[in-house]
Amino acid sequence: MALTAGCGTAASSACPVRPVPYGAASQLRAAGELGGLPAEAELRRYMNDYGAERAALRAACGG
């Protein structure tokens, strides 16, 4: 019973993690650095995945 106690609706509506906010200057710098990578760089795929995860987290957490 204790293992399922955290599975109720009240717990699922809480947002345990919030995306870290990045300022405009930091975002511009990151975009420039990412833009400097070769088109086939694996880091580009990682960053796309990270962006999608952040968007989903913002949508789930109302922010």
Secondary structure, 3 states (H helix, E strand, C coil): CHHHHHHCHHHHHCCCCCCCCCCHHHHHHHHHHHHCCCCCCHHHHHHHHHHHHHHHHHHHHCC
